[in-house]
Amino acid sequence: MMTTPLQAKPTILVVDDTPDNIDLLCAVLEHDYRTKIAVNGERALKIARGEAKPDLILLDIMMPGMSGYDVCKALKADPATRDIPVIFVTAMSEVADEQLGLSLGAVDYITKPVSAPIVLARIKTQLSMKRVHDFLRDQNQFLVTEVELRTREIVALQDVTIHTMASLAETRDSETGNHIRRTAHYVKALAERLRTNPRFAAFLTDETIELLFKSAPLHDIGKVGIPDRILLKPGRFEPYEMEIMKTHTTLGRDAIMTAERELGIEVDFLKYAKEIAYGHQEKWDGSGYPLGLAGDAIPISARLMAVADVYDALISRRVYKEGMSHEEAVAIITAGRGQHFDPDMVDAFLALQDEFIAIAKQYADSDQDMERKRETLELFTKVADAN
């Protein structure tokens, strides 16, 4: 018959200041368990907190220095030792003593003189319960880890989806590259500033602001449906061309809705992308498009984007024009307060001018970017002339 290897036996820490009690308990335990010994509370805590923790502790109450009660309190207060089962083994036999011991976190209470079969039975029961507890704790931790992993994967999938869709818009409009990055940061800065405003506090939570930041790059996704002869045209549009260009808001919203219908579900993280794509050309006074919404009827997400989009369009240089100065752009946006833009959002913009300037510099179009855009425009012009 094979015996259980010594290292596979559970370890019991016996804590008592009386040698005879220690000898008795060790004799009871020696066939089934490994034993460690501590003759005072301080030594018991040191062993319990060590690298090789005991599986269970048999703890006397009446000891010099720290009492068993004090030791139990310290064990249960320490995350590293609170899951170790404690059984009091003591000569204190009053009901109040047992009640206090159990209230401190002990799993059992044995009075002296001890009965070997009772001690072994109580230990076996508590170790079995500990194994179940440890299994459930490990399973719970595994599930928590899995949920965290899946959540990170979902967030990454959202980011990739938005980035891919935004990149699609970039391939159709060479002017949009750093524009979509700048406007995303402008939107986030405005949202952070406005989150303490009573009009917006309930809406602008941490989660919403993060979704707005991620969704902002899709504001012009509908431009993928605009013909090249209009989308890439330098200078002003003819009236009929402008009407076609205006449809990019509806095209963008509908593209996202079509994707959702194909999936068979409405995707929460694209809610604000639809609002922004469809509503960022609406104006506070109702003179915008596509619906002519006014005031608070315009989604907050779209109002934020309106400020960010116009500011960046004003200061950005194009192949066919130089960008305005920051001061000129500020003057135009200020003049649009209460007409084009939500007044509170303009006030937030004015308070964030330094941050807007910093964002514009960090994501500025390089000379290489402008050369690439110039070449694209020249190619388009040649193709248009040939046709």
N, C-alpha and C positions, 0 to 999 in steps of 0.2 A: 504494500500500500504506500503510495507516494505521500509525502508530507508537504504541507504548504511552505514554500520558501520563506525564510525569515523576513526578507525585505517586503514580501507581499502581505504580511500581517498588519492589521491596523495598529496604530500607536496610541497608547493611553498615557496621558500625563497625570501622575499621582502627586497631589499637593497636600502635604501634611507635615507638621513639625514634630510628630511623635514617631520615633524609629519603629516601635512595635506595630503601629498602624500601617506604616509604609511596608514593613515586611509581610504583614498579613495580606494586604491588598495585592502586592506583587506576587505572592504565592498563589493567590486566586487567579491572577491574570496570566501567569507565565506560559501556560500551554497554548493559549489562543491569541495572545497579543504581545507586542513589544511594549516595553514600559520605559518611561522617563520619570525622573523624580525631581521634585522641588520641595525644599523644606521651609520656604517662606513665599509670600506673595510676590515680592520683587523678582525673585528667581523664576517663578512661574510665568510671569509676564514676559520675561526675557526669552524663555524657551518658546512660549506660544507665538511670539512675534518673530521667531527665527525663520530661517529658510525652510527647514523641515518641520512644518507645523504638525502638532498632534491631531489625531482624528477625534479625540474626545478627552475631556478633563474631568477627573474625580477630585473634588475640591473640599477641603475641610473649612470650617468657618472660624473656629477659635484658634488664631495663630498670633504670635508676636508680630508687631509691625502692622502690615496690612491685614485686615480680616478677610475671610473668604468673600464676604459681601463686597468689600472694596475691590477685590480682584475681579469678581464677576462684573461689577460696574465698568471697570477699565476694559475688560475684554469686549463687552458689548458696545462700548463707545468707540472702539477702534475698528474701522472697516476691514482691516487685515485679519482680525480675530473674531469678529462678531458672529460668524457662522459656525464656530467650533462649539459643539454641544457641551454644556456644563452640567454635571450631576453633583449636587452637594452630598457629601458623606460626612455626617456630623453626629455628635452626641446631643445636640440641641433638638429636643423632640417636641417642643411646644408648637401648636398649630400656627401661632403668629410667626414663629421663626420660619416654618416651611412656607407660609404665605409670602413672607418677605423675600425669601430666596427665589421662589418662582416668579414673583413680580419683577425681579431684577434680570430675568432672562434665562434662568436655569431651566433645563428640560425635565429634571427629576430631582427628587430629594429622598435620600436614604439615611435612616438613623442607625447609629451604632448601639449595640454590637451588630456587625454586619453578618448577613447570611450569604455564603459564597454563591449558592444557586440564584438567589435574588439579585445579587450584584451582576452576575454574568447575564442573567435574563434581561435586566434593565439596560445594560450596556449593548447587548445584541439588538434590542428593540430600537434604541436611539441611533445606533450606527446604520441600521436598515433605513430609518427615517431620514438620516443625513444623506445616504446615497440617493434616495428619491429626491430630496431637496436639491442636492448638487446637480442631479440630472436635469431637473426642471429649470434650475437657474442657468445651466449651460445651454439648454434648449432655448430659453428666453433670450439669452445673449446672442445665440446664433440667429434667432429670428430678427432681433433688433439690428444685427449686423447686415442681414440679408435685406431688410427694409431700407437701411441706409444705402446699401449698394444699389438696389433697384431705383431708389429715389435719385441717386447721382446719375444713373444711366438715363432715366427719364429726362432729367434736366439737361444732360448732354445731348440727348436726342432733340429736345426742343431747340437748344442753341444751334445745333447743326441744321435743323429744318429752316430756322429763320435765316441763318447765314447763307444757306444754299439759295433760298428764295431771293434774298437781297442781292446776292452775287449775280443772279439771273438778270435782275434789273440793271446792274452795272454793265453787263455785256451788251445791253441794248442802248445804254445812254452813257457815253464816256464822261459826261459831266458829273455823274453821281458818286464816283468812288469815295473820296474822303468826305463828301457832303453828307452821306448817310452816317458816317462815323461821328462827325461833328454834331449833327442834329440830335443823335441819340444822347450824347453827353449834355447838350443844352437842355434837352427835355428832363433828364435826370436832375440836373442842377436846379431847374425851375421847380420841379416836384418836391425836392428836398426843402427848398426855401418856403414853399407854400403849405407844407404839411402841418404847420402850426396855425394857419389861417382857418378860422371857424367854418368858412365856406367849403373847405377842402379836407379838413382834418380826418373826417370819417372815411373818406375815399382813399387818401394817400397814405396807406399803410406801407410797411417795409416790403411786403410781398407785391403789392400793386406797383410800387415804384420800380422794383426790379423787373416786373413784367413790362412796364412802359418802356424801360430802357432797352429791353430785348426786342420789343415790338416796333419801336420807332424806325429802325432801318427799312421796314416794309411800307413806309408811307407812300412811296412812289412805285410800288410793285406793278401797278396797273399800266405803267408806261411801256411794259413789254408788248401791250396790245396796240400801241400807237404806231402808224406807218412811219418808216424811216424818213420819208420826204418831209414829214412834219416834225418828228421827234428830234432829228439832227439838223434842222434848219437853223442857221445863224440869224440873229436879229429878230425883229418882230414878226408875229404871225398875222396872216390875213384873217378877217373875221370868221370865215368858215373853218380855217385851220384852228383857230382858237376854240371853236365849238367842239371840234374833234379832240383837241388836246384836253379839254375839260372832262372828257369821258374817262380819263385815266383813274379818276376817283371811284367810279362805278366798276370799272374793269378790275381794279385791285380788290375791292370788297368781294365782287362776284367770284374772282379766282380762288379766294380763300374759302368762300362758302361752297364752291364746287368741290374742293378738296375734302371738306368736311362731309358733304353728301356722299362722296365716294367711300369714305370711311364708315359712314352710317352713324356718326356721333358728332356732337358739337364739341370742339376742342377748346377747353377753358383758356389755355395759354395763348390762343389766337384771337380771343375776344377783343382785346385792345388793338390788335393789328387791324381787325376789320373796322373798328371805329376810327382809327387814325387814317387808314387808307381812304375811307369814304368821306370823312368829315373835316380833314385838315385844311380844305379850301373854303369852308364856311366862315362867315364874318359875324362879329358881335352884333352889328346892326341889321343883319338879315340880308345883306347884299351879295353874299357869297354863293357857292354852288357845292353840290348838285341840288340840294333841297331848299336853299334859302332859309336855313334855320337861323334863329337869333337868340342871343343871350344864353341863359342856362339850358336851353334846349339843345345846344351844341354839346356833345360829350366832352368832359374835362380833358380826356386824352387828346382829342382833336384840337382843343383850344391851346394846349401846351405845345403841340406840334406846330400850330400856326405861327406862334412867336418864333420858335426855333428855326422853322423853314424859311420864313421871310428874312430874318436876320442873316442867315447864312447865304441866302441868295443875293442879298445886297452887298455883302462884303467880299464874296468870292469872285476871283477873276475868271474870265472865260476866254476862249480863244479869240473871240470877237470883241471883247471889252475888258477894261480893268475893273477891279472891284472897288466899291466905295470905301471910304475910311470908316472906322468904327463910329466916329462922331456923327458922320452923315447918316449912317444906318440907325443910330440911336434917335436922331431927330425925326426920322420917318416913322419909326415904331412909336415914339412918343406922340406924334401927331395922330396915329391910328388908335390911340387909347380911347376905348368906348365906342369906336366905330368899327375898325377891323378887328381889334383885339379886346379880350376880357381885361377891364381896367386893373384888377388885382394882379393879373399876370404881367402886365406891363410894369407895374410897380416892383414886382419881384425881379423882373429883368433888369430894371434900372439899378436895383441894389446888388445885382450879380455881375456888373459890367466887367470887373477885373477877372472873374472866373470865366466869362465868355471869351474874353481876349486870350486868356491862357489856353483854353480849349482850341480856339481857332489857330493859335500858333503851333500847338502840339500836333494837330492833324492837318496842317497846311498842305496844299498841293505843291509838290516839288517842281522844279524846272523840267525834270524828266516827264512828270505827269502831264505838264502843259504841252510839251513837245509831242507826246503821244496823242493827246487830244487834237492838236493842230493837224497832225498827219491823218488822223481819222476823218477830220472835217474836210481836208483837201481831197481825200479819196472819195468821200461822199459827193463832193461838188463835181468831181470829174465824172463820176457815174451818172449824176443827175444831168449834166450837160450832154453827155453822150446819148442819153435817152430823149 
